[in-house]
Amino acid sequence: MRYYWRVVLLNNANQVMSYSPTTYFSTSGGATIPTPSWPTNSARVYTNTPQLNWYTAGYSPDITFDIEVRAGSNVAPVVYSSTNITNIYHQITTPLTAATYHYWRVRSVYKRGTGDVQTSDWSPFQIFQPWGGGQLVTPQLSYPINNAVVYTTAPYVYWYLGEAGTGLDFLSE
């Protein structure tokens, strides 16, 4: 739908002094292509049942989402799918194959089950690698190290992985 608008300049007596040029903007409801936000960019996730996350340019209570996941390539058969998702995230419930690259995408469906249904195109594929039960990376100690003197009896300790650590739990001893 197209909307026209302008600004009216009034003086202290509410008299019209001038008008700005008229301009317009358009709105479109319905199904917009969601943007995958995690996992992306070939991230390694340390679970075989990761949570997929995405966002949209707008919100409507009549929007639901569909996802699909493929193993090995974006033309391989679908190994996991879910439809009619009402959130902007989804927890995969069937374990995926560890150490295999997976390709996932999402689409929105506006007014599913009605005569006014609209389905967006699929988002571009995003790639991730589930690594649950696989070879874990070794945390690298960062601070305090090398006999550092710490001036507190409740110090913080720091470490890093050098890659994504989603799904990992840490225990410091």
DSSP file (Angstrom, degrees, kcal/mol; ACC not computed):
  #  RESIDUE AA STRUCTURE BP1 BP2  ACC     N-H-->O    O-->H-N    N-H-->O    O-->H-N    TCO  KAPPA ALPHA  PHI   PSI    X-CA   Y-CA   Z-CA
    1    1 A M              0   0    0      0, 0.0    26,-2.6     0, 0.0     2,-0.4   0.000 360.0 360.0 360.0 142.0    0.0    0.0    0.0
    2    2 A R  E     -A   26   0A   0     24,-0.2     2,-0.4    22,-0.0    24,-0.2  -0.841 360.0-166.6-102.2 132.5    1.3    3.5   -0.8
    3    3 A Y  E     -A   25   0A   0     22,-3.4    22,-2.3    -2,-0.4     2,-0.4  -0.963   5.3-154.6-119.5 134.5    1.1    6.3    1.8
    4    4 A Y  E     +A   24   0A   0     -2,-0.4     2,-0.3    20,-0.2    20,-0.2  -0.836  20.8 168.2-105.3 144.9    1.6   10.0    1.0
    5    5 A W  E     +A   23   0A   0     18,-2.6    18,-2.4    -2,-0.4     2,-0.3  -0.989  12.6 172.3-152.8 160.9    2.8   12.5    3.6
    6    6 A R        -     0   0    0     -2,-0.3     2,-0.4    16,-0.2    16,-0.1  -0.958  31.2-110.7-157.9 169.1    4.0   16.0    4.2
    7    7 A V        -     0   0    0     -2,-0.3    13,-2.7    14,-0.3     2,-0.5  -0.911  22.1-151.6-111.2 136.2    4.8   18.4    7.0
    8    8 A V  E     -B   19   0B   0     -2,-0.4     2,-0.6    11,-0.2    11,-0.2  -0.928   8.9-145.1-108.2 126.8    2.8   21.5    7.7
    9    9 A L  E     -B   18   0B   0      9,-2.9     8,-3.7    -2,-0.5     9,-1.2  -0.821  21.2-173.9 -93.1 122.1    4.5   24.5    9.3
   10   10 A L  E     -B   16   0B   0     -2,-0.6     6,-0.2     6,-0.2     2,-0.1  -0.861  15.1-137.5-113.9 149.2    2.2   26.4   11.7
   11   11 A N    >   -     0   0    0      4,-2.0     3,-2.1    -2,-0.3     6,-0.0  -0.297  45.3 -81.7 -90.3-174.3    2.9   29.7   13.5
   12   12 A N  T 3  S+     0   0    0      1,-0.3    -1,-0.0     2,-0.1    -2,-0.0   0.742 131.8  54.3 -61.3 -23.9    1.9   30.4   17.1
   13   13 A A  T 3  S-     0   0    0      2,-0.1    -1,-0.3     0, 0.0     3,-0.1   0.202 119.6-109.7 -94.5  15.3   -1.7   31.2   16.1
   14   14 A N    <   +     0   0    0     -3,-2.1     2,-0.4     1,-0.2    -2,-0.1   0.790  69.5 148.3  60.3  30.4   -2.0   27.8   14.3
   15   15 A Q        -     0   0    0      1,-0.0    -4,-2.0     2,-0.0     2,-0.4  -0.784  55.4-109.1 -94.0 140.6   -2.0   29.5   10.9
   16   16 A V  E     +B   10   0B   0     -2,-0.4    -6,-0.2    -6,-0.2     3,-0.1  -0.536  38.2 173.5 -70.8 123.8   -0.4   27.5    8.0
   17   17 A M  E     -     0   0B   0     -8,-3.7     2,-0.3     1,-0.4    -1,-0.2   0.791  61.2 -27.5 -98.7 -39.4    2.9   29.1    7.0
   18   18 A S  E     -B    9   0B   0     -9,-1.2    -9,-2.9     2,-0.0    -1,-0.4  -0.986  51.3-125.8-167.6 167.9    4.1   26.5    4.5
   19   19 A Y  E     -B    8   0B   0     -2,-0.3   -11,-0.2   -11,-0.2     3,-0.1  -0.947  22.5-128.6-121.5 143.9    4.0   22.9    3.4
   20   20 A S        -     0   0    0    -13,-2.7     3,-0.0    -2,-0.4     2,-0.0  -0.397  47.7 -79.5 -76.5 166.8    6.9   20.6    2.8
   21   21 A P        -     0   0    0      0, 0.0     2,-0.3     0, 0.0   -14,-0.3  -0.389  51.9-111.3 -62.1 148.6    7.0   18.7   -0.5
   22   22 A T        +     0   0    0    -16,-0.1     2,-0.3    -3,-0.1   -16,-0.2  -0.667  44.1 169.6 -83.0 136.8    4.7   15.7   -0.6
   23   23 A T  E     -A    5   0A   0    -18,-2.4   -18,-2.6    -2,-0.3     2,-0.3  -0.804  15.5-146.1-135.0 178.5    6.5   12.3   -0.7
   24   24 A Y  E     -A    4   0A   0     -2,-0.3     2,-0.3   -20,-0.2   -20,-0.2  -0.952   8.7-165.2-145.3 164.0    5.4    8.8   -0.3
   25   25 A F  E     -A    3   0A   0    -22,-2.3   -22,-3.4    -2,-0.3     2,-0.4  -0.957  17.4-134.3-143.2 161.6    6.4    5.4    1.0
   26   26 A S  E     -A    2   0A   0     -2,-0.3     2,-0.4   -24,-0.2   -24,-0.2  -0.886  10.6-157.9-119.1 149.7    5.0    1.9    0.5
   27   27 A T        -     0   0    0    -26,-2.6     2,-0.4    -2,-0.4    -2,-0.0  -0.926   4.8-170.4-120.9 151.0    4.3   -0.9    2.9
   28   28 A S        -     0   0    0     -2,-0.4     2,-0.1     2,-0.1    -2,-0.0  -0.963   2.7-171.7-141.1 125.6    4.1   -4.5    2.2
   29   29 A G        +     0   0    0     -2,-0.4     2,-0.2     2,-0.0    81,-0.1  -0.164  45.1  62.0 -92.0-165.7    2.9   -7.0    4.7
   30   30 A G  S    S-     0   0    0     -2,-0.1     2,-0.6    79,-0.1    81,-0.1  -0.473  93.0  -0.5  90.6-155.8    3.0  -10.7    4.2
   31   31 A A        +     0   0    0     -2,-0.2     2,-0.3    79,-0.1    90,-0.2  -0.635  59.5 179.9 -84.6 116.9    5.8  -13.1    3.8
   32   32 A T        -     0   0    0     -2,-0.6    76,-0.2    88,-0.1    88,-0.2  -0.843  39.5 -97.9-110.6 153.5    9.3  -11.6    3.7
   33   33 A I        -     0   0    0     -2,-0.3    24,-0.2    74,-0.1    74,-0.1  -0.572  41.9-133.8 -72.6 120.4   12.5  -13.6    3.3
   34   34 A P        -     0   0    0      0, 0.0    22,-0.2     0, 0.0    72,-0.2  -0.310  10.1-129.5 -70.2 158.9   14.0  -14.2    6.8
   35   35 A T  E     -C   55   0C   0     20,-3.1    20,-1.9    88,-0.1     2,-0.1  -0.949  18.5-131.4-111.3 114.6   17.7  -13.7    7.4
   36   36 A P  E     +C   54   0C   0      0, 0.0    18,-0.3     0, 0.0     4,-0.0  -0.407  28.1 175.1 -62.6 137.7   19.5  -16.6    9.1
   37   37 A S  E     +     0   0C   0     16,-3.0     3,-0.2     1,-0.4    17,-0.2   0.632  50.2  58.5-120.8 -21.5   21.6  -15.4   12.0
   38   38 A W  E    S+C   53   0C   0     15,-1.6    15,-3.1     1,-0.3    -1,-0.4  -0.886  99.0  19.2-166.3 137.9   23.1  -18.5   13.7
   39   39 A P  S    S+     0   0    0      0, 0.0    -1,-0.3     0, 0.0     2,-0.3   0.602  89.2 139.2 -81.2 146.0   24.7  -20.9   12.9
   40   40 A T    >   +     0   0    0     -3,-0.2     3,-1.4     1,-0.1    86,-0.1  -0.837  40.5  42.0-139.9 173.8   26.3  -19.3    9.8
   41   41 A N  T 3  S-     0   0    0      1,-0.3    87,-0.1    -2,-0.3    -1,-0.1   0.825 125.2 -59.8  54.4  41.5   29.6  -19.0    7.9
   42   42 A S  T 3  S+     0   0    0     85,-1.5    86,-0.3     1,-0.2    -1,-0.3   0.772  83.3 179.8  62.1  28.8   30.6  -22.7    8.4
   43   43 A A  E <   -e  128   0D   0     -3,-1.4    86,-3.0    84,-0.9     2,-0.6  -0.271  26.6-130.5 -61.6 144.7   30.5  -22.4   12.2
   44   44 A R  E     -e  129   0D   0     84,-0.2     2,-0.4    57,-0.0   122,-0.4  -0.884  24.5-166.9 -95.0 124.4   31.4  -25.4   14.3
   45   45 A V  E     -e  130   0D   0     84,-2.1    86,-2.7    -2,-0.6     2,-1.2  -0.943  21.0-135.1-115.9 136.5   28.7  -26.0   16.9
   46   46 A Y  S    S+     0   0    0    120,-3.1     2,-0.3    -2,-0.4    87,-0.2  -0.242  80.4  66.3 -92.3  49.0   29.4  -28.4   19.8
   47   47 A T        -     0   0    0     -2,-1.2    84,-0.5    85,-0.2    85,-0.2  -0.958  69.0-141.1-156.1 150.9   26.1  -30.2   19.7
   48   48 A N  S    S+     0   0    0     -2,-0.3    48,-2.8     1,-0.2    -2,-0.1   0.424 102.5  52.6 -93.9   0.2   24.3  -32.4   17.1
   49   49 A T  S    S+     0   0    0     46,-0.2    -1,-0.2    44,-0.1    -3,-0.1  -0.550  81.7 175.7-129.1  66.8   21.0  -30.8   17.9
   50   50 A P        -     0   0    0      0, 0.0    42,-2.4     0, 0.0     2,-0.5  -0.198  32.8-114.0 -72.8 163.5   21.7  -27.0   17.5
   51   51 A Q  E     - D   0  91C   0     40,-0.2     2,-0.4    38,-0.0    40,-0.3  -0.861  26.8-146.0 -93.5 129.4   19.3  -24.2   17.7
   52   52 A L  E     - D   0  90C   0     38,-3.1    38,-2.3    -2,-0.5     2,-0.3  -0.804  17.5-167.4 -95.1 137.4   18.8  -22.3   14.4
   53   53 A N  E     +CD  38  89C   0    -15,-3.1   -16,-3.0    -2,-0.4   -15,-1.6  -0.946  13.8 158.4-128.7 147.2   18.1  -18.6   14.7
   54   54 A W  E     -C   36   0C   0     34,-2.2     2,-0.3    -2,-0.3    34,-0.0  -0.938  19.8-146.9-153.1 171.8   16.9  -16.0   12.1
   55   55 A Y  E     -C   35   0C   0    -20,-1.9   -20,-3.1    -2,-0.3     2,-0.3  -0.944   7.5-144.7-141.7 165.6   15.3  -12.6   12.0
   56   56 A T        -     0   0    0     -2,-0.3   -23,-0.0   -22,-0.2    32,-0.0  -0.844  26.9-116.5-127.8 165.2   12.9  -10.7    9.7
   57   57 A A  S    S+     0   0    0     -2,-0.3     2,-0.3   -24,-0.2    -1,-0.0   0.693  96.1   4.6 -74.5 -18.8   12.5   -7.1    8.6
   58   58 A G  S    S-     0   0    0      2,-0.0     2,-0.4   -26,-0.0    -2,-0.1  -0.871  72.7-115.1-152.1-177.7    9.1   -6.8   10.3
   59   59 A Y        +     0   0    0     -2,-0.3     3,-0.0    -3,-0.0    -2,-0.0  -0.982  25.1 166.8-133.1 141.6    6.7   -8.6   12.5
   60   60 A S    >   -     0   0    0     -2,-0.4     3,-1.6     3,-0.1    -2,-0.0  -0.968  36.0-136.2-146.8 138.3    3.2  -10.0   12.0
   61   61 A P  T 3  S+     0   0    0      0, 0.0    -1,-0.0     0, 0.0    -2,-0.0   0.646 105.5  64.1 -67.7 -10.9    1.3  -12.4   14.3
   62   62 A D  T 3  S+     0   0    0     49,-0.1    49,-2.4     2,-0.0    50,-0.6   0.288  82.2 103.1 -94.1  10.1    0.2  -14.2   11.1
   63   63 A I  E <   +F  110   0D   0     -3,-1.6     2,-0.3    47,-0.2    47,-0.2  -0.784  41.2 169.9 -97.4 135.0    3.7  -15.2   10.2
   64   64 A T  E     -F  109   0D   0     45,-2.3    45,-3.0    -2,-0.4     2,-0.3  -0.849  21.0-133.5-129.1 172.0    5.1  -18.7   10.7
   65   65 A F  E     -FG 108  85D   0     20,-1.9    20,-2.8    -2,-0.3     2,-0.4  -0.917   8.5-157.0-132.2 152.7    8.3  -20.3    9.4
   66   66 A D  E     -F  107   0D   0     41,-2.1    41,-2.0    -2,-0.3     2,-0.3  -0.963  14.7-170.4-122.3 144.1    9.6  -23.4    7.7
   67   67 A I  E     -FG 106  82D   0     15,-2.7    15,-1.7    -2,-0.4     2,-0.3  -0.939   5.7-170.6-129.4 156.9   13.1  -24.7    7.9
   68   68 A E  E     -FG 105  81D   0     37,-1.8    37,-1.8    -2,-0.3     2,-0.4  -0.991   5.1-160.2-144.9 147.0   15.0  -27.4    6.1
   69   69 A V  E     -FG 104  80D   0     11,-2.9    10,-2.9    -2,-0.3    11,-1.5  -0.983   5.6-169.4-127.4 135.0   18.5  -28.9    6.7
   70   70 A R  E     -FG 103  78D   0     33,-2.9    33,-3.0    -2,-0.4     2,-0.5  -0.942  16.5-133.8-123.0 146.3   20.6  -30.8    4.2
   71   71 A A  E    S+F  102   0D   0      6,-0.8     2,-0.4    -2,-0.3    31,-0.2  -0.864  78.8   0.2-105.1 131.2   23.8  -32.8    4.9
   72   72 A G  S    S+     0   0    0     29,-3.1     2,-0.3    -2,-0.5    -1,-0.1  -0.164 127.6   8.4  93.3 -40.6   26.9  -32.5    2.7
   73   73 A S  S >  S-     0   0    0     -2,-0.4     3,-0.9     4,-0.1    30,-0.3  -0.976  75.6-103.9-162.3 168.3   25.6  -30.0    0.1
   74   74 A N  T 3  S+     0   0    0     -2,-0.3    -2,-0.0     1,-0.2     4,-0.0   0.496 119.7  50.1 -80.6  -1.2   22.8  -27.7   -0.6
   75   75 A V  T 3  S+     0   0    0      2,-0.1    -1,-0.2    -4,-0.0     3,-0.1   0.373  87.1 107.5-111.4   0.7   21.4  -30.1   -3.3
   76   76 A A  S <  S-     0   0    0     -3,-0.9     3,-0.1     1,-0.1    -4,-0.1  -0.281  85.4 -79.1 -70.1 163.0   21.5  -33.2   -1.0
   77   77 A P        -     0   0    0      0, 0.0    -6,-0.8     0, 0.0     2,-0.3  -0.259  54.6 -94.5 -61.0 152.4   18.2  -34.6    0.3
   78   78 A V  E     -G   70   0D   0     -8,-0.2    -8,-0.3     1,-0.2     3,-0.1  -0.531  38.4-177.9 -69.0 128.1   16.6  -32.9    3.3
   79   79 A V  E    S+     0   0D   0    -10,-2.9     2,-0.3     1,-0.3    -9,-0.2   0.578  70.9  16.5-103.4 -14.4   17.7  -34.6    6.5
   80   80 A Y  E     +G   69   0D   0    -11,-1.5   -11,-2.9     2,-0.0    -1,-0.3  -0.959  66.2 164.6-156.3 138.5   15.6  -32.5    8.9
   81   81 A S  E     -G   68   0D   0     -2,-0.3     2,-0.3   -13,-0.2   -13,-0.2  -0.986  10.1-173.4-149.6 158.2   12.7  -30.1    8.4
   82   82 A S  E     -G   67   0D   0    -15,-1.7   -15,-2.7    -2,-0.3     2,-0.3  -0.979   8.1-164.3-151.0 144.9   10.0  -28.4   10.5
   83   83 A T  E     +     0   0D   0     -2,-0.3   -17,-0.2   -17,-0.2    -2,-0.0  -0.830  63.0  32.7-127.2 165.0    7.0  -26.3    9.5
   84   84 A N  E     +     0   0D   0     -2,-0.3     2,-0.4     1,-0.2   -18,-0.2   0.845  69.7 171.9  60.2  38.3    4.6  -23.9   11.1
   85   85 A I  E     -G   65   0D   0    -20,-2.8   -20,-1.9    -3,-0.2    -1,-0.2  -0.649  20.1-165.7 -79.1 130.9    7.3  -22.5   13.6
   86   86 A T        +     0   0    0     -2,-0.4     2,-0.2   -22,-0.2    -1,-0.1   0.527  64.6  64.1 -99.0  -6.7    5.9  -19.5   15.5
   87   87 A N  S    S-     0   0    0      2,-0.3   -22,-0.1   -22,-0.1    -2,-0.1  -0.552  87.1-114.0-106.4 175.3    9.3  -18.2   16.9
   88   88 A I  S    S+     0   0    0     -2,-0.2   -34,-2.2   -24,-0.0     2,-0.3  -0.067  99.2  50.4 -99.2  31.9   12.4  -16.8   15.2
   89   89 A Y  E     -D   53   0C   0    -36,-0.2    -2,-0.3     2,-0.0     2,-0.3  -0.969  64.1-161.7-156.1 160.8   14.4  -19.8   16.3
   90   90 A H  E     -D   52   0C   0    -38,-2.3   -38,-3.1    -2,-0.3     2,-0.6  -0.953  14.9-139.6-151.9 130.5   14.0  -23.6   16.3
   91   91 A Q  E     -D   51   0C   0     -2,-0.3   -40,-0.2   -40,-0.3     2,-0.2  -0.804  26.6-128.4 -88.9 118.9   15.7  -26.3   18.3
   92   92 A I        -     0   0    0    -42,-2.4     4,-0.1    -2,-0.6   -10,-0.0  -0.495  22.6-169.9 -66.2 133.5   16.6  -29.3   16.1
   93   93 A T        +     0   0    0     -2,-0.2    -1,-0.1     1,-0.1   -44,-0.1   0.618  64.7  66.5-105.8 -15.7   15.2  -32.4   17.8
   94   94 A T  S    S-     0   0    0    -46,-0.0    -1,-0.1     1,-0.0    -2,-0.0  -0.936  93.2-110.5-107.5 124.0   16.8  -35.2   15.7
   95   95 A P        -     0   0    0      0, 0.0   -46,-0.2     0, 0.0     2,-0.2  -0.226  30.4-142.6 -56.6 135.5   20.6  -35.5   16.0
   96   96 A L        -     0   0    0    -48,-2.8     2,-0.4     1,-0.1    36,-0.1  -0.506  33.8 -82.6 -90.2 165.2   22.5  -34.5   12.9
   97   97 A T    >   -     0   0    0     -2,-0.2     3,-1.1     1,-0.1    -1,-0.1  -0.568  50.0-122.9 -73.3 123.1   25.6  -36.3   11.7
   98   98 A A  T 3  S+     0   0    0     -2,-0.4    33,-0.2     1,-0.2     3,-0.1  -0.295  88.4  15.5 -66.2 149.5   28.7  -34.9   13.6
   99   99 A A  T 3  S+     0   0    0     31,-3.3     2,-0.4     1,-0.2    -1,-0.2   0.573  98.2 115.6  65.5  13.1   31.6  -33.5   11.6
  100  100 A T  S <  S-     0   0    0     -3,-1.1     2,-0.2    30,-0.4    -1,-0.2  -0.930  71.4-116.7-110.2 134.8   29.5  -33.2    8.4
  101  101 A Y        -     0   0    0     -2,-0.4   -29,-3.1    28,-0.2     2,-0.4  -0.517  32.7-160.4 -69.4 135.1   28.8  -29.8    7.0
  102  102 A H  E     -FH  71 128D   0     26,-3.4    26,-2.1   -31,-0.2     2,-0.5  -0.917   7.5-149.2-119.1 145.6   25.0  -29.0    7.0
  103  103 A Y  E     +FH  70 127D   0    -33,-3.0   -33,-2.9    -2,-0.4     2,-0.3  -0.956  20.6 179.9-116.2 126.1   23.2  -26.5    4.9
  104  104 A W  E     +FH  69 126D   0     22,-2.7    22,-2.5    -2,-0.5     2,-0.3  -0.928   7.8 174.4-130.2 155.1   20.1  -24.8    6.3
  105  105 A R  E     -F   68   0D   0    -37,-1.8   -37,-1.8    -2,-0.3     2,-0.3  -0.959  11.9-152.1-150.9 165.9   17.6  -22.3    5.1
  106  106 A V  E     -F   67   0D   0     -2,-0.3    17,-2.4   -39,-0.2     2,-0.3  -0.965   6.9-173.1-141.3 151.4   14.3  -20.7    6.3
  107  107 A R  E     -F   66   0D   0    -41,-2.0   -41,-2.1    -2,-0.3     2,-0.3  -0.957  20.1-125.5-140.2 161.2   11.2  -19.1    4.7
  108  108 A S  E     -F   65   0D   0     13,-0.4    12,-2.8    -2,-0.3     2,-0.4  -0.813  11.4-157.9-109.1 152.1    8.2  -17.3    6.1
  109  109 A V  E     -FI  64 119D   0    -45,-3.0   -45,-2.3    -2,-0.3     2,-0.5  -0.991   9.4-153.7-129.1 121.9    4.5  -18.1    5.5
  110  110 A Y  E    S-FI  63 118D   0      8,-3.3     8,-2.1    -2,-0.4   -47,-0.2  -0.831  76.5  -4.2-100.4 129.7    2.0  -15.4    6.0
  111  111 A K  S >  S-     0   0    0    -49,-2.4     3,-1.6    -2,-0.5    -1,-0.2   0.916  84.8-158.6  55.8  49.3   -1.6  -16.4    6.9
  112  112 A R  T 3  S+     0   0    0    -50,-0.6    -1,-0.1    -3,-0.4     3,-0.1  -0.285  72.1  21.5 -55.6 137.3   -0.9  -20.1    6.6
  113  113 A G  T 3  S+     0   0    0      1,-0.3    -1,-0.3     2,-0.0     2,-0.2   0.557 105.3  99.8  81.2   8.6   -4.1  -22.1    6.1
  114  114 A T  S X  S-     0   0    0     -3,-1.6     3,-1.1     1,-0.0    -1,-0.3  -0.693  86.4-107.8-116.8 173.5   -6.1  -19.2    4.7
  115  115 A G  T 3  S+     0   0    0      1,-0.2    -3,-0.1    -2,-0.2    -2,-0.0   0.621 117.9  58.4 -72.4 -13.0   -7.1  -18.1    1.2
  116  116 A D  T 3  S+     0   0    0     -5,-0.2    -1,-0.2     2,-0.1    -4,-0.1   0.146  76.1 148.7-101.8  18.2   -4.7  -15.2    1.6
  117  117 A V    <   -     0   0    0     -3,-1.1     2,-0.4    -6,-0.1    -6,-0.2  -0.231  23.5-173.5 -59.6 138.3   -1.6  -17.3    2.2
  118  118 A Q  E     -I  110   0D   0     -8,-2.1    -8,-3.3     2,-0.0     2,-0.5  -0.999   5.9-162.2-130.6 134.8    1.7  -15.9    1.0
  119  119 A T  E     -I  109   0D   0     -2,-0.4   -10,-0.2   -10,-0.2   -86,-0.1  -0.975  13.1-139.8-119.8 127.8    5.0  -17.9    1.1
  120  120 A S        -     0   0    0    -12,-2.8   -88,-0.1    -2,-0.5     2,-0.1  -0.256  29.7 -94.2 -74.8 167.5    8.4  -16.2    0.8
  121  121 A D        -     0   0    0    -90,-0.2   -13,-0.4     1,-0.1    -1,-0.1  -0.388  54.0 -90.2 -67.8 161.1   11.3  -17.4   -1.2
  122  122 A W        -     0   0    0    -15,-0.1   -15,-0.2   -89,-0.1    -1,-0.1  -0.452  42.5-112.4 -70.2 148.5   13.8  -19.5    0.8
  123  123 A S        -     0   0    0    -17,-2.4   -88,-0.1     1,-0.1    -1,-0.1  -0.299  46.6 -81.9 -67.5 164.1   16.6  -17.6    2.4
  124  124 A P        -     0   0    0      0, 0.0   -18,-0.2     0, 0.0    -1,-0.1  -0.407  59.3 -94.2 -62.6 149.7   20.1  -18.3    1.1
  125  125 A F        -     0   0    0    -20,-0.1     2,-0.3    -3,-0.1   -20,-0.2  -0.364  37.2-156.8 -64.9 144.5   21.7  -21.4    2.6
  126  126 A Q  E     - H   0 104D   0    -22,-2.5   -22,-2.7    -3,-0.1     2,-0.4  -0.926  10.1-139.0-118.5 150.4   23.9  -21.1    5.6
  127  127 A I  E     + H   0 103D   0     -2,-0.3   -85,-1.5   -24,-0.2   -84,-0.9  -0.874  26.8 159.1-115.6 140.9   26.5  -23.7    6.5
  128  128 A F  E     -eH  43 102D   0    -26,-2.1   -26,-3.4    -2,-0.4   -84,-0.2  -0.965  29.4-136.2-150.0 165.7   27.4  -25.1    9.9
  129  129 A Q  E     -e   44   0D   0    -86,-3.0   -84,-2.1    -2,-0.3   -28,-0.2  -0.930  15.5-144.6-129.2 107.1   29.2  -28.2   11.2
  130  130 A P  E     +e   45   0D   0      0, 0.0   -31,-3.3     0, 0.0   -30,-0.4  -0.474  18.8 178.7 -68.1 142.7   27.7  -30.0   14.2
  131  131 A W    >   +     0   0    0    -86,-2.7     3,-2.0   -84,-0.5     2,-0.2   0.078  19.9 147.4-136.2  22.8   30.5  -31.4   16.4
  132  132 A G  T 3  S+     0   0    0      1,-0.3   -85,-0.2   -87,-0.2   -34,-0.1  -0.452  81.1   6.0 -64.7 130.3   28.7  -33.1   19.3
  133  133 A G  T 3  S+     0   0    0      1,-0.2    -1,-0.3    -2,-0.2     3,-0.1   0.516 111.3 114.4  74.9   3.9   30.6  -36.1   20.5
  134  134 A G  S <  S-     0   0    0     -3,-2.0     2,-0.6     1,-0.2    -1,-0.2  -0.122  83.1 -54.0 -92.1-167.2   33.4  -35.2   18.2
  135  135 A Q        -     0   0    0     -3,-0.1     2,-0.2    -2,-0.0    -1,-0.2  -0.597  60.8-145.9 -71.6 115.6   37.0  -34.0   18.8
  136  136 A L        -     0   0    0     -2,-0.6     2,-0.2    -3,-0.1    -1,-0.0  -0.524  14.2-113.8 -83.0 151.3   36.8  -31.0   21.1
  137  137 A V        -     0   0    0     -2,-0.2    -1,-0.1     1,-0.1    25,-0.1  -0.497  30.5-114.7 -77.4 154.8   39.2  -28.2   20.9
  138  138 A T        -     0   0    0     -2,-0.2    22,-0.1    23,-0.1    -1,-0.1  -0.815  28.6-121.7 -92.7 122.8   41.5  -27.6   23.9
  139  139 A P        -     0   0    0      0, 0.0     2,-0.6     0, 0.0    22,-0.2  -0.370  22.0-137.7 -61.3 140.9   40.9  -24.4   25.7
  140  140 A Q  E     -J  160   0E   0     20,-3.0    20,-2.0    -2,-0.0     2,-0.1  -0.904  18.0-123.5-103.4 122.9   44.0  -22.2   25.8
  141  141 A L  E     +J  159   0E   0     -2,-0.6    18,-0.3    18,-0.2     4,-0.1  -0.408  34.1 171.5 -67.4 138.6   44.7  -20.5   29.2
  142  142 A S  E     +     0   0E   0     16,-2.9     3,-0.3     1,-0.3    17,-0.2   0.753  48.7  47.0-117.7 -44.3   44.9  -16.8   28.9
  143  143 A Y  E    S+J  158   0E   0     15,-1.6    15,-3.2     1,-0.3    -1,-0.3  -0.945 102.3  20.6-161.7 138.6   45.0  -15.2   32.4
  144  144 A P  S    S+     0   0    0      0, 0.0    -1,-0.3     0, 0.0     2,-0.3   0.558  86.9 137.9 -82.9 140.1   46.4  -15.6   35.0
  145  145 A I    >   +     0   0    0     -3,-0.3     3,-0.7     1,-0.1    -3,-0.0  -0.875  43.8  40.2-137.6 170.4   49.4  -17.5   33.6
  146  146 A N  T 3  S-     0   0    0     -2,-0.3    -1,-0.1     1,-0.2    -3,-0.0   0.879 127.6 -58.3  56.5  45.8   53.2  -17.6   34.0
  147  147 A N  T 3  S-     0   0    0      1,-0.2    -1,-0.2    -3,-0.1    -2,-0.0   0.811  82.1-178.6  58.1  33.7   53.2  -17.2   37.8
  148  148 A A    <   -     0   0    0     -3,-0.7     2,-0.6     1,-0.1    -1,-0.2  -0.338  27.9-123.0 -62.2 144.4   51.3  -13.8   37.5
  149  149 A V        -     0   0    0      2,-0.0     2,-0.5    -2,-0.0    -1,-0.1  -0.826  26.6-163.5 -90.3 123.9   50.6  -12.1   40.9
  150  150 A V        -     0   0    0     -2,-0.6     2,-1.1     2,-0.1    -2,-0.0  -0.944  12.3-148.1-113.0 125.2   46.9  -11.5   41.3
  151  151 A Y  S    S+     0   0    0     -2,-0.5     2,-0.3     3,-0.1    -2,-0.0  -0.352  70.6  67.6 -94.8  54.8   45.9   -8.9   43.9
  152  152 A T        -     0   0    0     -2,-1.1    -2,-0.1     1,-0.0     0, 0.0  -0.963  69.7-137.2-159.9 155.4   42.6  -10.5   44.9
  153  153 A T  S    S+     0   0    0     -2,-0.3    -2,-0.0     1,-0.2    -1,-0.0   0.430 104.6  50.4 -94.9   0.2   41.4  -13.6   46.7
  154  154 A A  S    S+     0   0    0      2,-0.0    -1,-0.2    -3,-0.0    -3,-0.1  -0.539  81.5 177.2-131.3  66.4   38.6  -14.1   44.2
  155  155 A P        -     0   0    0      0, 0.0     2,-0.3     0, 0.0    -5,-0.0  -0.318  27.3-126.5 -75.0 153.8   40.3  -13.9   40.8
  156  156 A Y        -     0   0    0     -2,-0.0     2,-0.4     2,-0.0    -2,-0.0  -0.753  21.8-149.4 -87.7 144.2   38.7  -14.3   37.4
  157  157 A V        -     0   0    0     -2,-0.3     2,-0.4   -15,-0.0    15,-0.0  -0.932  11.8-160.4-115.0 145.0   40.3  -16.8   35.1
  158  158 A Y  E     +J  143   0E   0    -15,-3.2   -16,-2.9    -2,-0.4   -15,-1.6  -0.935  15.9 162.5-128.5 146.8   40.2  -16.5   31.3
  159  159 A W  E     -J  141   0E   0     -2,-0.4     2,-0.3   -18,-0.3   -18,-0.2  -0.942  17.6-149.2-149.7 168.3   40.7  -18.8   28.4
  160  160 A Y  E     -J  140   0E   0    -20,-2.0   -20,-3.0    -2,-0.3    -2,-0.0  -0.947  10.9-155.8-140.3 161.9   39.9  -18.9   24.7
  161  161 A L        -     0   0    0     -2,-0.3   -23,-0.1   -22,-0.2     3,-0.1   0.718  31.1-131.7-107.0 -31.6   39.1  -21.5   22.1
  162  162 A G  S    S+     0   0    0      1,-0.2     2,-0.3   -22,-0.1     3,-0.0   0.474  84.8  43.5  85.4   1.1   40.1  -19.9   18.8
  163  163 A E  S    S-     0   0    0   -120,-0.0    -1,-0.2   -26,-0.0    -2,-0.2  -0.952 105.9 -54.8-161.7 175.4   36.7  -20.9   17.3
  164  164 A A        -     0   0    0     -2,-0.3  -120,-0.0     1,-0.1     0, 0.0  -0.262  38.4-170.6 -61.2 143.0   33.0  -21.0   18.1
  165  165 A G    >   +     0   0    0   -120,-0.1     3,-2.1     3,-0.1    -1,-0.1   0.036  23.6 154.1-123.7  26.1   32.1  -22.9   21.3
  166  166 A T  T 3  S+     0   0    0   -122,-0.4  -120,-3.1     1,-0.3     3,-0.1  -0.343  71.4  20.7 -58.8 130.2   28.3  -23.0   21.1
  167  167 A G  T 3  S+     0   0    0      1,-0.3     2,-0.3  -122,-0.2    -1,-0.3   0.367  95.6 122.8  93.8  -4.2   27.0  -26.0   23.1
  168  168 A L    <   -     0   0    0     -3,-2.1     2,-0.4  -121,-0.1    -1,-0.3  -0.664  45.8-155.9 -91.5 146.5   30.1  -26.4   25.3
  169  169 A D        -     0   0    0     -2,-0.3     2,-0.4    -3,-0.1    -3,-0.0  -0.939  13.2-149.8-114.5 144.5   30.1  -26.3   29.1
  170  170 A F        -     0   0    0     -2,-0.4     2,-0.4     2,-0.0    -2,-0.0  -0.903  12.0-169.8-119.5 144.0   33.3  -25.4   30.9
  171  171 A L        -     0   0    0     -2,-0.4     2,-0.5     0, 0.0    -2,-0.0  -0.990  11.0-154.9-131.1 122.5   34.6  -26.5   34.3
  172  172 A S              0   0    0     -2,-0.4    -2,-0.0     1,-0.1   -15,-0.0  -0.838 360.0 360.0 -99.3 132.2   37.6  -24.7   35.8
  173  173 A E              0   0    0     -2,-0.5    -1,-0.1     0, 0.0     0, 0.0   0.358 360.0 360.0-119.3 360.0   39.7  -26.7   38.4
